[in-house]
Amino acid sequence: MRELNQQERAALDAVAGHFNATWQEGRNDCPDGCMTISGKPIAVEVAAISERFAVRDGFGIPRLRFDKAVLRTVGRLQALGEAVPDGEAVIVTITAPIRLPAKTAAALEDRIRMCLARRPAPVEAEDKIHGNRIRVRVMKGAPIRMSKVIGFVHNPDSDPEVLLHVTQSFLQLLGEATDHRPPKDFTGDRWLVVAHEDGLLHVQTYRHICSHLSIPTDFGRILMVLAGGRVETLIG
């Protein structure tokens, strides 16, 4: 059992209040904290993100796109996950609109393979493909049970650097949290609480990341506690 800091304790207080529950310090079966909701025990992992992800001058807050061309392109890139080593992930950002989805995806596949061939990680590449600006980052410390290629298609005025930083930071946090598993005989749910006072600007990004997780084998619910104790559900 580790010592929780003030921000982490405040986050657990906020979640307990949100669900009209109470929480207690971690035990052997609940590493950080334990809640009981409707008579059901819940092991809670909590982590804080203290970094502020500032948008660079000349860019806006990232706005993601999810049209058919986006879904086809990102879905094709995710098929490259088998080539990504366990514990690593490839983060891809692409500016919208994607006018040539098939050609753009093919060129991106080649670029990702080139990045994966360069060892060791981290590796980063930047280019313009068929009119779309792209960024590729290969990182370490990602959860094993998730899609290994995460793609973002964003408005041209969005800051891709923020998307890369937010995603890498969150994936590393998730990777560390999934290592702290309760005992095999624990029969309750397992939740992750992320305290991030500056998180409201990037809730859409966090939810997109969580959509790639294999929740049944990891966390039944992932919550984010924002400034003022506001609780947002990322997944679950």
Steps between C-alpha positions, in 0.01 A plus 500: 500500500640841404441843651246703303569867436252782562376514140439125490311506830285788379422304183383198701288730718339645186424157351360371829275806523393459137378146571378570854758258637796502736854385446775371721876465476635220288535149634661192355203452266461872417842654427399871515149505639182301537140612456174318560212594271166320534674238710759427231873544575702704252879511488602850395830604345564873501760704314554871448606685186666822609629609159317776315480439125521851358393568142772669296453846353317491169314178581165421657383235745500160323169419333469143376318375190309171468354493147503190278834582337653542845365169629621312191847652516550449874356149485749404231791637703393302806564180306871577539470433873638148458834651399524714816687340794314447828526802728536740208244703306491705182320835517400654167353845436356604162348830395152496349348473249632171361422523128687185391440251784648190334815671372548690825464182707744310277762774526450519875539124534838525328605787725395312815693190390808717447462642851459152650814384321700770678592381846484559783185706569416782533491593133321796342428608142324795338395536137233616255314224312248580224438841654464374857755583768586190702692425816608151612637423845612158628501491881575258782303433817156437346250246641525159335123445474410771253524590134864567426431764234294802606406744227362853529359699210465863603404838362789680325518771767536247784835454672628145428774542760234518772337182369833318507592619849155435649485152349851394597457626857166325541618171347800491731272566798270217388796270451616557857148467642430166331809354668344552846247219490292380797536135613347232278240419766367858502142481372409869471535752221816690422490872422761756402467860619714762326539839666570771243402858579578611144326201341175662383665635183601149398210280616414410138859386444504291817172332404639419157806337660280299738296368208810299403533326837400142574288596800376152605856397584603834648266757657123479514483877517743787445410836652670838482474754780536857374546833674240562770434128546302457178486130404496394134460142379757408237372146461276259687 
